[in-house]
Every structure is written in C-alpha cells, then in structure tokens.
Amino acid sequence: MEFQLFTLDNGLRIIGVPMPGIRTASLGLWVDSGSIYETAKQNGISHFIEHMLFKGTYKRSAKQIAQEMDAVGGLLNAFTDVENTCFYTRVLTEHVPLAMDMISDLVLNSRLDPEDIEKEKGVVLEEISMAEDTPDDLVFELLNQAQFPSSRLSRPVLGSARNVKSFQREDITDYMSLRYRPEGAVLAIAGNYNWDAFLSQACSLYGTWQPLGKKRPVFGTPKAAPKILRKAKDIEQIHICVGFPGPKTGEKNNYAWSILSSILGGSQSSRLFQSIREERGLAYSVYSSIGSTRPAGMFFLYAAASPNNAVEVVKLLNSQIELIASKGVTAQEFEMAKQQTLAQLIMGMEQSSARMKLAGRRLLLLNQTLSLEEMSAGFKNVTSEEVNLLTAGLASAPRSAALVGAGVDKVSDCLLKGEAC
C-alpha cells in the first residue's frame, strides 16, 4: 500500500505513507499560507506567522516547546514558501503522539502575545539582513523579480523590513483566519506509525477546527516580461543567474525538464560544470535547476565567478545554451542523465521526511497523490525527443537575468540576453 487517505468532516485532508522497515516517522501540517496569498502591504506575514507559532501556546511556553522535543531527541521545525507553510517533526515511532499534539498546539492554540510579536520582529529583521548578506540567496530573489516583475511571484517570502516592523497582532489574526483553515490544509505522515491510532488522534485534535468555506484563490499564469536586475555589493565574486520559462508544478513535462537540467548543469559530468569549471577553471560553483509553482515555473542557470572572469562565464553559459538548442542532446548523455535522476529520486525517497514532504505538498497544491513507482515510471518513459523539444526553444526563449557583486555593470545587457554585443 503506497498511501492511506482520509478527510475529516471539516475538510482537513490526511495522508499516510507507510514505511514499516524504519523506526522513525516524519509528520507535517501543510497550510495554504505563502507569499503568493499576500497583498503588497502584507508581504512577509506568512513567514512571520511561522516564527510566531513557536513563541508559546496556551499550554506550552517557547522554552517548553523546545525542551519537550529535545527530551525525546526529535526534530521540530517549519518553513514558508511561495505557496505554503509547513510545520514538521521527525521522531521515533513511539513519540508520534507527542509530535501530533505539539504541532496541533502550535497551529491552533498559539498565544500570539503582543510582547512576543515585538521581540520576534527583531529576529526576522536579522534574517532579512542575513539574506541580504548572502549573495547566492539575494541573486535568486532578484531573479524572481526579473522574471515575474508584475506578479506576486516576485515578492520575497521574507518580506521587507518596513512591512515586518508594521505587523500587529490584529494583522496576524486576520490573515490566519483566512489562510489557516482545515479545508486549506493537509496533515501528512510517513514512516513507521500506527494508522488507526494516528487517525483517531487527528480526529481528536483537529475535529473542532472550523472551516471558512471559501475556495482557494486561483492565480493565472503571469505574462513573461523578463528584465535584467543588478545589485552592486563589495564582495569577491559576481553571482550570476539567467532564467528561462520552465514547467509549472504538476506538469507532465517536469520529468523531461529534470533530465535536461541534469545534462546541462545538474552534475559533475554536466556540460556547464565541465566547460566552465573543469576545462577552464573559471568558477567553483556552476549549475542549473528548476523552480516550479502552480502559476508558473522557471529553468535557471547559476554561476559565481570573479569580476575578471564574469563576462567569459556568461559567454560560456550562452554558448552551451546555443549548442544544446541547435544540436540537442546526445543519446549517451540522455541515458546517463535519465539513470542519474532516477537514482537520485529513489535514494532521496528512502528518507521519511522526503516522502512526507512529497505527499503533503502535492496533496495540498494539486489535491493529487503520486507514488514512487509512478514517479519512477515518469522518468523511465521520457524520450530524448521530448527533451530535445525543450532544448529547441531555449535559445529564443525570453530570458531574465540577475547579478550581485562588485563590477556587475561589466556584464552587458546584450550578452545576458544571449545577443551579439
């Protein structure tokens, strides 16, 4: 059995992924709360709420929350993304009831004390400053703004310092009343657990959670209006990102895109890694990857190089795009990339946390399940023709770009666009 499914009367979807051969379980509560749901004035509030729910409930102080989980050697954490917030734990099987009680307590019974809100503002402001001081984070934030300039997708998950300073308890409770609702949430567990006991406790803990009765907002695909954004910083390297339209979450061609990414920049044998790092020694970090949401997706290239090497690195990025667009992929690299992505999938899914995140996120965003066998078949069924169909459009696709570092103006706009300068 791949999945166990149940829906409470209030709309909370519950999914289990049994892995009886291990001695742990990963549990996560997924909520429709992320930067895509925020207004410009609210931007950052989903992430701020994630922080606040750890600051104390009517049953536990912040210190007790930490101590109770540490006492059983468990992990308790959370993250906020564009489309969701997830509160999760990983514990030994015998401590699943504690983990269940802990997460429900955080989400349903947090005090949201005004004094704690003011103190936590300082923590989040430091996190925003840390992101500003981390160029490989900052360049991706800029790339989203360049690729989706007029869309909610361009807003940073952390929000702005100005917004965070303005948040009050009423702002938080008003937002939570819309976004923290059972019909917009998923409770997921993967690992070794007792399904009947888990379900019984879930009914007890979440059964009185009141639904709002409103449907989740639907956001259309943003129009492509790519830009080039630069941010000068006094650091040793220029961080370069070039973005192209990519697959949305749940699209069938995600498998082909993953194989293409592996060929172009997803491994040590990839074209970008070999041409830029191994053959010429121009960069230490260079790769390609995919970022997907339901409204839109992006395929991007990343490299970090000294200001003296940045122009040459961008030329090599462009030349590899032109080469793969004009000639496609070879049979050998296609088969190698297919085996690599399949192996990475299987090895990654041996972790209960990975299974829980895949099941919970997909059920929340798409109201679908996808088994490991189905994903494996998806990769196995990709043909080189499907990958070459993607490569053929890369050279002419509208591209965005972002650069962070000293001397960013040395890299011309025409070069970043893949044009002759």
N, C-alpha and C positions, 0 to 999 in steps of 0.2 A: 504493500500500500504506500503510495507516494504522499498523499495528502489526506488530512482529516479536516472536515469543514463543518462549521455551524454558524448560524446567525441568530443573535438574540432578538427578542421582540422589538427592542428599541433601535435595531439596525446595526449594532456592532457586529462586524464580521470577525470570525475566529478561525484561524488556520493552524494546523499542526503538521510538522514534518518529522515523522518518527525515524530515529537513528539509534536503534537498540544496541549497537555494538560499542557505544561510548558510555561514559559515566557522568556526563555533564549535559546541561540544556541551556540554550540561549532563548531569551524571551524579549519581545519588543512590542511596545504600543506605538503604532503609527497614526499620526494625526494630519489632517488636511490643513496644515499651517506652514506657510513658507513665504518667501519674499514676493512670489507672483500674486498672492492674495492681498498684498498691502497697497494702500494708497501712497503717494509720494510722502505725505506727512507721517504715515505710519512706518515707512521703510526702516526695517531693523527690529520691529516689535516682536516678530515671531521668534527671532533668536534671543531677544531679551527675555521673553517669557520662558524659553527653555532654561535660561540661567535661574530665573526667579523660582521655578518649581523645585529647585534643590535647596532653597533657603529656609525651609521649615514648613511643616504642616500643623494641623491642629492636634496631631498625635505625636509627632517627632520634631525635634529641633534639627537644624542643619548638621550639628555635630552628631546627633543620634543617627541620622540617616547614614552618615559616613561610617560610624562605628558599627552599626548593625551589619552592614555589608562586609566591612573588613573582618568582622568577627567570624564570618563563615568563609573567608577567602574568596569572595565573589567580586565581580566587576559590575559597577553601576555607572552609566554614563548616558549621554544624549547628544544628538546633533540636529542641526537645522539646515535644510537645503532650500532650493528654489521652490519645490512643490510639497515638501513635507517636513515634519519634525518627528523624530523617533527617540523614545526613551527605552533603553535596553539594559539587560543584565545578562551575565553568564555565570552560572553557579553549578555546583554539584547537584545531581538529581534530587537528593534528599532536601535541598534547600529551595526548590521551586516554589513551594507555598509562601516562603518569606519573600522571594523575588516578586511574586504576584501581588502580595499585599503592599510591598514597597512602592511599586510603580503605580498602582491604583491610588495609593495615598498621595503620591506626588501630584498626579494629574487631577484628581477630584477634590482634594482636601487641603491644598496649599493655602497658607495664611495670607501671602502677598502683603506683608507688613510694610507700610509706607517708609519706615526707617530702613528696612532691608532693601527696599527699592532704591533709595538714595545711595546706600553703600554699594550695591551691585552695579550702579551706573559707573562707578569708578573702575570696577573690574572690566566691564565691557569696553569702556573707553580705552583702557590699556590694551585690550585685544585688538581694537581697531588700529591703535598705534603700532602694535606688533605686526599686523598685516601690512601696514604702510611701510614698515621697515623690512619686510620680506619680499624682495623684488620678484621672485618667481610666483608668489601669490598675487602681488599687485598687477603684474602683467596680464594675468588671466582675468582679473577684474576689469582691466582696461579693454581686453579683447571682447568681452561680453558687451561692453558699452559701444565698441566699434562695430560689432556685428549686428547688434539689435538696438540701435540708438534711440528709437522712439517707442520701444517695447518695455513692458515690466521686466522682461528677462535681463535688461541692462542694469537693474538695480542690485547693489551689493547685498548679500544676505545679512551682513553685519550692520548695515545701515550707516548713517552718518553720525558724527559726534553731536551735531546740533539736534538731530532727532532724539538720540538716546538721552540727552540732557533734559529734553522736554517731557519724557514719558511720566505719566502719573498713574496711580492705582486704577482710576476710572478708565483710562485708556486701555489698560491691560484687561480688566474685567469685561469691557465692552467688546474687545477683539476676541477674547476667549469664548464669549457667549455665542459668537458666530462660527468660530473655527473649531473649537473643542467640543465636538458633538458626536454621539455614538455612530450615527449614520455616515459620518465622515472620518471613521477611524477603523483600524484593523489591529487585532491582538494576535500576534504570531509567536509560535514556539517551535523550536527544532532541537532534536537531540533525544536523550533518554528521559521519558516522562510518562506519567500515568494519565492518559487522555480523559478518562471518566472523572478522575479527581480534579484535573485541571479545568475541565468544563464546568464542574459543579462549583468550584471556587470562582471562576469567571462570572457565572450567573449571580453568585452572591455579591461579588464586589462591584460589578458593573450593571446589574439588572435595573437599578433605580436611576441610572444616568439618563437624563431626559433629552429626547431628540428635539431638534429645532424644526424639522420638517421642510427645510429648504434644500433645493438641489445645489450641487457644487457648481460654481461659476465655470463657464466654458470660455477659454481664450483661443482666438483664432491664430492662425499662422502669421507671424509678423512679416511685413514686407521687407525684402532684402534691400538695405540701404547702407552697405558697408563703408566704413571710414578707416582712416589711419590715425591712431592716437599715440602720442608720445608723452613721457614724463621724465624729465631730467632729474637724476639723482647722482650724488657724488659717491659712486661705488665702482668697483674694479671692472665689472662686466656690463655689457649691454644684453638685456634679456629680450628675446625676440619671439613673438607669436604671430603666426599667419593662420587665419581661419577661413574655412570654406563652408557652404551649406552642407549639412550632414543629416543623418537619419533621426527621426523623431523616436521617442520611447515607444517600443512595441511594434515598430515597423518590421516587416519580414526581411528587408534587406540589411538589417543590423548585422546579420551573420557575415554577409559579403563585405560590409564596411570594416568589420573587425579583422577579417583576413587581409584586406587591403592595408589597414593600419599596421598590421604585423609585418607585411612586406616592406612598407615604406619606412617605418621608424619604430616598430614595436619590439625589436630585439637587437642583440649584438651583431647578428648577421644581416640586419636590415640595410636597405640602400643608404639611408641618411647616416646611420651610425658608421657604416664602412667608409663612405665617401668623405664625410666631414671630420670624424674623429680618427678612425684607424689609418686612412690613407694620407691625410693631410695634417692631423693634429691641431685643428683649428678650434675645437670645442671639447669640453669634458662631457657636458650634458646635451644631448640632442635626441628628440623622439617625436612621434606622432601619437595622437589619441583621439577619442570621440567623447563629446559631451551631448547627452540627449535629454530633452524634456518632451512633454506631450505636445506643446505648440510648435516646437522647432528643435533642430539639432545642429551640431557644428562638428566638423572634422578639422583638426588643427595640427600645426607643426610648431615645435618649440626648440629653441637653441639658446645657449648662453655663451657669449664669446667676448674677448677683449675688444675695446673700441677699434683697435688696429685691424682686427680680423672680421668685424661685424659685416662689412659690405661683402667680403668674399663668401662668408657663410650664407648670406641671403641669396647671393648668386647661385650657390650650390643647391640651396633649397629650391629655387626656381628651376634650375636645370633638371633636378630629379623629378619635379612635377611635370615638366615638359616631356621628359623622356618616357615616364610611365603613361602619360596621356597619349603620346603618339604611338608607342610600341606595345603598350600593355604589359602584362606580367608574364614571366616565363613559366613553363609547366613545372619546372623543378622548384622554383621559389613558391609557386602556388601550393603545391603539395606539402612543402615544408611548413608553410605558414598555417595551412589547414590543420596539420598534426600538432603544431605548437599551440594554437588557440584551443584546440580540443583538449590537449593535455593540461593546459593551464586551467581550463574550466573544471575538469574532473578533480584535479588536485585541490583547487580552491574550495570546491563544494564538499570536501572532506571535513571542513570546519562547520560546527553547528551554527556559528554566528553568520557565516556566509549563506547557509541555507535559510536561516530565519530572515535575513535581510532581503534575499531574492523573493521569497514567498510573500513577506509582508508588504514590501514596496509594490510589487506587481499587482497584488490584490487591491491595494489602496488606490493606485493610479489607474489601473485598467480593468479592475474587477475580474481578473483572469488568474488562472494558475498556469505554471509552466514547469514541468518536471525536468530533472536532469537528463532523462532519456530523450525528451522532446528537444531540449537544447542541443544535446549531442547530435541528434539527427539533423537539426537545423544546420550545424556546421558541416556535417558529412555530406549533405545534399547540395551545398553551394558548388557551383561550377565556375571554372575560370572565365567563361563568357559573362557571367553575372558580375564578376569582379572587374573585368575589362570594360563593361558598360559604365561602371562608376569612374574608372580611370579616364575614360574618353572625355568626360565632361569637366575634369578638374582644371585644365589649363584655361578654359574660357569661363569658368565659374566666377561669380563676383566674390572677391576676397577682401577680408578685413585684415588689419594688422595692428599690433601694439608693441611698443618698445619702451623699456625702462632702463635708465642708466646714464652715464656721462657720455656726451657726444652723440646722442641719439639723432641729431639733425644731420649727421654724416650719411645716414642711410636714406636715400631719396625716395619720394613717394612712388615714382615710376618703377623703381626697382622692386619695391614692396608689392606693387600691383602686377608684377611679372611682365612689365613692358620694357621696351628698349629705351635707355636713357640717353 
